[in-house]
């Protein structure tokens, strides 16, 4: 098995709320915000985190979404180039809807079946993350979803959670990342 390290920079949660898309108002929980202390987690995700549409987000197989912090600069540049970033402000952690803003492996390094071992839980990669139409609305330009799907900054992985006892995730938790043996 291959082993590497994942570092959690931010743990992000969010409540479902109304998102204005043109003339429409839709329910979304894409806007996550960082928490400062440990967050309890169970098989369905992080305490205090919601998903608005369980047919495409959340559930046992898609309980947590992780995204590398290094890709935030790309999305900030995309928004700046399209004139949707008023002051070229830095995007806050959780802006892309991720529960974990991480330092660690990138999209070509992680596969379905890989496991991230934290002190209190195991996260297993279950599926690619497919952005929904709400991603383009949050990013502020229509092409965002297509760019996300086809660009090299499309770390699109969701995880199932296997908590051990009273599991907590917190800022700067480190994980040992193990490649599934069938992929070696």
MIKOLPA-42032 format. One record per residue (C-alpha): y negated, x, z. Coordinates in nm, 4 decimals, always signed. Each point is the difference from the previous one (the first is absolute). Example, Ala and Ser with C-alpha at 12.3 -4.5 7.8 and 13.67 -1.06 7.14 Angstrom:
<atoms>
<atom><py>+0.4500</py><px>+1.2300</px><pz>+0.7800</pz></atom>
<atom><py>-0.3440</py><px>+0.1370</px><pz>-0.0660</pz></atom>
</atoms>
This chain:
<atoms>
<atom><py>+0.0000</py><px>+0.0000</px><pz>+0.0000</pz></atom>
<atom><py>-0.3550</py><px>+0.1098</px><pz>-0.0734</pz></atom>
<atom><py>-0.2424</py><px>-0.0070</px><pz>+0.2918</pz></atom>
<atom><py>-0.3820</py><px>+0.0069</px><pz>+0.0124</pz></atom>
<atom><py>-0.2808</py><px>-0.1261</px><pz>+0.2233</pz></atom>
<atom><py>-0.2110</py><px>-0.3148</px><pz>-0.0177</pz></atom>
<atom><py>-0.3098</py><px>-0.0230</px><pz>+0.2224</pz></atom>
<atom><py>-0.1592</py><px>-0.3371</px><pz>+0.0755</pz></atom>
<atom><py>-0.3788</py><px>+0.0363</px><pz>-0.0288</pz></atom>
<atom><py>-0.0730</py><px>-0.3675</px><pz>+0.0641</pz></atom>
<atom><py>+0.1959</py><px>-0.3054</px><pz>+0.1075</pz></atom>
<atom><py>-0.1660</py><px>-0.3051</px><pz>-0.1594</pz></atom>
<atom><py>+0.0416</py><px>-0.3710</px><pz>+0.0657</pz></atom>
<atom><py>-0.1771</py><px>-0.3103</px><pz>-0.1239</pz></atom>
<atom><py>-0.0187</py><px>-0.3749</px><pz>+0.0295</pz></atom>
<atom><py>+0.0224</py><px>-0.2347</px><pz>-0.2953</pz></atom>
<atom><py>-0.3452</py><px>-0.1229</px><pz>-0.1020</pz></atom>
<atom><py>-0.1771</py><px>-0.1529</px><pz>-0.2955</pz></atom>
<atom><py>-0.0778</py><px>+0.2279</px><pz>-0.2955</pz></atom>
<atom><py>-0.2514</py><px>-0.1174</px><pz>-0.2607</pz></atom>
<atom><py>+0.1119</py><px>+0.0581</px><pz>-0.3591</pz></atom>
<atom><py>-0.2644</py><px>-0.1331</px><pz>-0.2317</pz></atom>
<atom><py>-0.0139</py><px>-0.3725</px><pz>+0.0700</pz></atom>
<atom><py>+0.3335</py><px>+0.0002</px><pz>+0.1842</pz></atom>
<atom><py>+0.0702</py><px>+0.0617</px><pz>+0.3660</pz></atom>
<atom><py>+0.3495</py><px>+0.1271</px><pz>+0.0797</pz></atom>
<atom><py>+0.1779</py><px>+0.1056</px><pz>+0.3155</pz></atom>
<atom><py>+0.0688</py><px>+0.3740</px><pz>+0.0241</pz></atom>
<atom><py>+0.0840</py><px>+0.2620</px><pz>+0.2612</pz></atom>
<atom><py>-0.0617</py><px>+0.3012</px><pz>-0.2263</pz></atom>
<atom><py>-0.2931</py><px>+0.1242</px><pz>+0.2082</pz></atom>
<atom><py>+0.1536</py><px>+0.1966</px><pz>+0.2838</pz></atom>
<atom><py>-0.1950</py><px>+0.1886</px><pz>+0.2666</pz></atom>
<atom><py>+0.1068</py><px>+0.3013</px><pz>+0.2078</pz></atom>
<atom><py>+0.1027</py><px>-0.0435</px><pz>+0.3604</pz></atom>
<atom><py>-0.0651</py><px>+0.2636</px><pz>+0.2639</pz></atom>
<atom><py>+0.3047</py><px>-0.0292</px><pz>+0.2226</pz></atom>
<atom><py>+0.3723</py><px>-0.0461</px><pz>-0.0401</pz></atom>
<atom><py>+0.1185</py><px>-0.3112</px><pz>-0.1841</pz></atom>
<atom><py>+0.3259</py><px>-0.1749</px><pz>+0.0770</pz></atom>
<atom><py>+0.2297</py><px>-0.0550</px><pz>-0.2924</pz></atom>
<atom><py>+0.3035</py><px>-0.2100</px><pz>-0.0686</pz></atom>
<atom><py>+0.2190</py><px>-0.0822</px><pz>-0.2974</pz></atom>
<atom><py>-0.2762</py><px>-0.2101</px><pz>-0.1608</pz></atom>
<atom><py>-0.2791</py><px>+0.2558</px><pz>+0.0353</pz></atom>
<atom><py>-0.2828</py><px>+0.1095</px><pz>+0.2229</pz></atom>
<atom><py>-0.1312</py><px>-0.2174</px><pz>+0.2836</pz></atom>
<atom><py>-0.3246</py><px>-0.1675</px><pz>-0.1045</pz></atom>
<atom><py>+0.0594</py><px>+0.0485</px><pz>-0.3728</pz></atom>
<atom><py>+0.0288</py><px>-0.2985</px><pz>-0.2313</pz></atom>
<atom><py>+0.0949</py><px>-0.0649</px><pz>-0.3611</pz></atom>
<atom><py>-0.1396</py><px>-0.2975</px><pz>-0.1863</pz></atom>
<atom><py>+0.2748</py><px>-0.0405</px><pz>-0.2603</pz></atom>
<atom><py>+0.3467</py><px>+0.0776</px><pz>+0.1343</pz></atom>
<atom><py>+0.1553</py><px>-0.0525</px><pz>-0.3422</pz></atom>
<atom><py>-0.1368</py><px>+0.3407</px><pz>-0.1082</pz></atom>
<atom><py>-0.1038</py><px>+0.1814</px><pz>+0.3208</pz></atom>
<atom><py>+0.1562</py><px>+0.0391</px><pz>+0.3421</pz></atom>
<atom><py>+0.3378</py><px>-0.1121</px><pz>+0.1232</pz></atom>
<atom><py>+0.2936</py><px>+0.2119</px><pz>+0.1079</pz></atom>
<atom><py>+0.0062</py><px>+0.2143</px><pz>-0.3145</pz></atom>
<atom><py>-0.3780</py><px>+0.0439</px><pz>-0.0389</pz></atom>
<atom><py>-0.1166</py><px>+0.0222</px><pz>+0.3596</pz></atom>
<atom><py>-0.2199</py><px>+0.3103</px><pz>-0.0371</pz></atom>
<atom><py>-0.1998</py><px>+0.1500</px><pz>-0.2856</pz></atom>
<atom><py>-0.1021</py><px>+0.3681</px><pz>-0.0002</pz></atom>
<atom><py>-0.2562</py><px>+0.1754</px><pz>-0.2208</pz></atom>
<atom><py>-0.1047</py><px>+0.3681</px><pz>-0.0192</pz></atom>
<atom><py>-0.3550</py><px>+0.0729</px><pz>+0.1185</pz></atom>
<atom><py>-0.0397</py><px>+0.2583</px><pz>-0.2774</pz></atom>
<atom><py>-0.0160</py><px>-0.2817</px><pz>-0.2615</pz></atom>
<atom><py>-0.3059</py><px>-0.1650</px><pz>+0.1512</pz></atom>
<atom><py>-0.2301</py><px>+0.2407</px><pz>-0.1893</pz></atom>
<atom><py>+0.1488</py><px>-0.1228</px><pz>-0.3301</pz></atom>
<atom><py>-0.0740</py><px>-0.3645</px><pz>+0.0805</pz></atom>
<atom><py>-0.3492</py><px>+0.0818</px><pz>+0.1229</pz></atom>
<atom><py>-0.0670</py><px>+0.1763</px><pz>-0.3345</pz></atom>
<atom><py>+0.1427</py><px>-0.2983</px><pz>-0.1952</pz></atom>
<atom><py>-0.2352</py><px>-0.2365</px><pz>+0.1836</pz></atom>
<atom><py>-0.2970</py><px>+0.2343</px><pz>-0.0511</pz></atom>
<atom><py>+0.0694</py><px>+0.0316</px><pz>-0.3760</pz></atom>
<atom><py>+0.0018</py><px>-0.3798</px><pz>-0.0325</pz></atom>
<atom><py>-0.3135</py><px>-0.0492</px><pz>+0.2069</pz></atom>
<atom><py>+0.1676</py><px>-0.2024</px><pz>+0.2746</pz></atom>
<atom><py>-0.0698</py><px>+0.2477</px><pz>+0.2788</pz></atom>
<atom><py>-0.3623</py><px>-0.0539</px><pz>+0.0955</pz></atom>
<atom><py>-0.0569</py><px>+0.3223</px><pz>+0.1928</pz></atom>
<atom><py>+0.3164</py><px>+0.1959</px><pz>-0.0895</pz></atom>
<atom><py>+0.1140</py><px>-0.0697</px><pz>+0.3530</pz></atom>
<atom><py>+0.3352</py><px>+0.1284</px><pz>+0.1194</pz></atom>
<atom><py>+0.2713</py><px>-0.2629</px><pz>-0.0049</pz></atom>
<atom><py>+0.1186</py><px>-0.0766</px><pz>+0.3537</pz></atom>
<atom><py>+0.3663</py><px>+0.0444</px><pz>+0.0988</pz></atom>
<atom><py>+0.1940</py><px>-0.3188</px><pz>-0.0710</pz></atom>
<atom><py>-0.2272</py><px>-0.0962</px><pz>-0.2910</pz></atom>
<atom><py>+0.2958</py><px>+0.0134</px><pz>-0.2394</pz></atom>
<atom><py>+0.2028</py><px>-0.2304</px><pz>+0.2234</pz></atom>
<atom><py>+0.2191</py><px>+0.2693</px><pz>+0.1506</pz></atom>
<atom><py>+0.1288</py><px>-0.0094</px><pz>+0.3553</pz></atom>
<atom><py>+0.0410</py><px>+0.3767</px><pz>+0.0166</pz></atom>
<atom><py>-0.2505</py><px>+0.2423</px><pz>-0.1504</pz></atom>
<atom><py>+0.2031</py><px>+0.3188</px><pz>-0.0178</pz></atom>
<atom><py>+0.0017</py><px>+0.3697</px><pz>-0.0762</pz></atom>
<atom><py>+0.3292</py><px>+0.1000</px><pz>-0.1492</pz></atom>
<atom><py>+0.2152</py><px>-0.0676</px><pz>-0.3024</pz></atom>
<atom><py>-0.1404</py><px>-0.1355</px><pz>-0.3250</pz></atom>
<atom><py>+0.1419</py><px>-0.2490</px><pz>-0.2484</pz></atom>
<atom><py>+0.2407</py><px>+0.2337</px><pz>-0.1788</pz></atom>
<atom><py>+0.1511</py><px>+0.1184</px><pz>+0.3273</pz></atom>
<atom><py>+0.1161</py><px>-0.3239</px><pz>+0.1638</pz></atom>
<atom><py>+0.2725</py><px>-0.2367</px><pz>-0.1154</pz></atom>
<atom><py>+0.1544</py><px>-0.3311</px><pz>+0.1012</pz></atom>
<atom><py>+0.2433</py><px>+0.0747</px><pz>+0.2816</pz></atom>
<atom><py>-0.1977</py><px>+0.2920</px><pz>+0.1442</pz></atom>
<atom><py>-0.0610</py><px>-0.0207</px><pz>+0.3734</pz></atom>
<atom><py>-0.2987</py><px>+0.0970</px><pz>+0.2132</pz></atom>
<atom><py>+0.1099</py><px>+0.0699</px><pz>+0.3568</pz></atom>
<atom><py>-0.2713</py><px>-0.0564</px><pz>+0.2619</pz></atom>
<atom><py>+0.0567</py><px>+0.0410</px><pz>+0.3745</pz></atom>
<atom><py>+0.0457</py><px>-0.3763</px><pz>+0.0598</pz></atom>
<atom><py>+0.1113</py><px>-0.1316</px><pz>-0.3373</pz></atom>
<atom><py>+0.1393</py><px>+0.0682</px><pz>-0.3406</pz></atom>
<atom><py>-0.1728</py><px>-0.1177</px><pz>-0.3175</pz></atom>
<atom><py>+0.2226</py><px>-0.0312</px><pz>-0.3066</pz></atom>
<atom><py>-0.1499</py><px>-0.0172</px><pz>-0.3489</pz></atom>
<atom><py>+0.1125</py><px>-0.3308</px><pz>-0.1466</pz></atom>
<atom><py>-0.2029</py><px>-0.0645</px><pz>-0.3139</pz></atom>
<atom><py>-0.2994</py><px>+0.0943</px><pz>-0.2071</pz></atom>
<atom><py>-0.3190</py><px>-0.1753</px><pz>+0.1090</pz></atom>
<atom><py>-0.1226</py><px>-0.2291</px><pz>-0.2733</pz></atom>
<atom><py>-0.3716</py><px>-0.0691</px><pz>+0.0272</pz></atom>
<atom><py>-0.1011</py><px>-0.3613</px><pz>-0.0322</pz></atom>
<atom><py>-0.3084</py><px>-0.1356</px><pz>-0.1751</pz></atom>
<atom><py>-0.1930</py><px>+0.0273</px><pz>+0.3287</pz></atom>
<atom><py>-0.0037</py><px>+0.3807</px><pz>-0.0321</pz></atom>
<atom><py>-0.2336</py><px>-0.0186</px><pz>-0.3016</pz></atom>
<atom><py>-0.2293</py><px>-0.2378</px><pz>+0.1880</pz></atom>
<atom><py>-0.0253</py><px>+0.2354</px><pz>+0.2964</pz></atom>
<atom><py>-0.0521</py><px>+0.3038</px><pz>-0.2222</pz></atom>
<atom><py>-0.2713</py><px>-0.1838</px><pz>-0.1906</pz></atom>
<atom><py>+0.1225</py><px>+0.0523</px><pz>-0.3563</pz></atom>
<atom><py>+0.2590</py><px>-0.1805</px><pz>-0.2117</pz></atom>
<atom><py>+0.1949</py><px>+0.3093</px><pz>-0.1147</pz></atom>
<atom><py>+0.0854</py><px>+0.1153</px><pz>+0.3550</pz></atom>
<atom><py>+0.3452</py><px>-0.1578</px><pz>+0.0056</pz></atom>
<atom><py>+0.1012</py><px>+0.1598</px><pz>-0.3331</pz></atom>
<atom><py>-0.1308</py><px>+0.3399</px><pz>+0.1115</pz></atom>
<atom><py>+0.1917</py><px>-0.0315</px><pz>+0.3259</pz></atom>
<atom><py>+0.3231</py><px>-0.0733</px><pz>-0.1852</pz></atom>
<atom><py>-0.0283</py><px>+0.2762</px><pz>-0.2603</pz></atom>
<atom><py>-0.1937</py><px>+0.2874</px><pz>+0.1537</pz></atom>
<atom><py>+0.1302</py><px>+0.2945</px><pz>+0.2000</pz></atom>
<atom><py>-0.1677</py><px>-0.1347</px><pz>+0.3143</pz></atom>
<atom><py>+0.2291</py><px>-0.3003</px><pz>+0.0166</pz></atom>
<atom><py>+0.1913</py><px>+0.0773</px><pz>+0.3179</pz></atom>
<atom><py>+0.1646</py><px>-0.3410</px><pz>+0.0053</pz></atom>
<atom><py>+0.2521</py><px>-0.0066</px><pz>+0.2799</pz></atom>
<atom><py>+0.0800</py><px>-0.2610</px><pz>+0.2583</pz></atom>
<atom><py>+0.2218</py><px>+0.0476</px><pz>+0.3012</pz></atom>
<atom><py>+0.2458</py><px>-0.1861</px><pz>+0.2159</pz></atom>
<atom><py>-0.0423</py><px>+0.0761</px><pz>+0.3717</pz></atom>
<atom><py>+0.2809</py><px>+0.0843</px><pz>+0.2357</pz></atom>
<atom><py>-0.1609</py><px>+0.0124</px><pz>+0.3461</pz></atom>
<atom><py>+0.1683</py><px>+0.1734</px><pz>+0.2907</pz></atom>
<atom><py>-0.0773</py><px>-0.1756</px><pz>+0.3284</pz></atom>
<atom><py>-0.3708</py><px>-0.0627</px><pz>+0.0589</pz></atom>
<atom><py>-0.1154</py><px>+0.1719</px><pz>-0.3170</pz></atom>
<atom><py>-0.3611</py><px>+0.1128</px><pz>-0.0389</pz></atom>
<atom><py>-0.1811</py><px>+0.1641</px><pz>-0.2890</pz></atom>
<atom><py>-0.3245</py><px>+0.1845</px><pz>+0.0592</pz></atom>
<atom><py>-0.2492</py><px>+0.2307</px><pz>-0.1589</pz></atom>
<atom><py>+0.1365</py><px>+0.3434</px><pz>-0.0861</pz></atom>
<atom><py>+0.3640</py><px>-0.0992</px><pz>+0.0533</pz></atom>
<atom><py>+0.2121</py><px>+0.2433</px><pz>-0.1935</pz></atom>
<atom><py>+0.3125</py><px>-0.0955</px><pz>-0.1822</pz></atom>
<atom><py>+0.2866</py><px>+0.1949</px><pz>-0.1394</pz></atom>
<atom><py>+0.0550</py><px>-0.1250</px><pz>-0.3503</pz></atom>
<atom><py>+0.3598</py><px>+0.0140</px><pz>-0.1178</pz></atom>
<atom><py>+0.1055</py><px>-0.0382</px><pz>-0.3612</pz></atom>
<atom><py>+0.2932</py><px>-0.2319</px><pz>-0.0479</pz></atom>
<atom><py>+0.3160</py><px>+0.2015</px><pz>-0.0497</pz></atom>
<atom><py>+0.0933</py><px>-0.1914</px><pz>-0.3148</pz></atom>
<atom><py>-0.3189</py><px>+0.1256</px><pz>-0.1682</pz></atom>
<atom><py>+0.0712</py><px>+0.3716</px><pz>+0.0448</pz></atom>
</atoms>
